[in-house]
Amino acid sequence: MRSQVHNDGELKELTVKIDKQVVEDYFTMAENSDYDLNELVVIALKRFRASHCDYLKSNIPTD
């Protein structure tokens, strides 16, 4: 997984409101790992999308 590129291609900014503790936990996770904060968030979002692709009402590639 560390060799995968999770945040490639054209980038677009997303601003969301998230529980303070979740945000703090992600900062801590980034500090304690080799992952950038953006990479951790993209990994989490892509995993959610893969698990709930039925919300898209179409098939998407799961990377």
Secondary structure, DSSP 8 states (H G I E B T S, - for coil): -TTS--S-SS---------HHHHHHHHHHHHTSS--HHHHHHHHHHHHHHHTGGGGTS-----
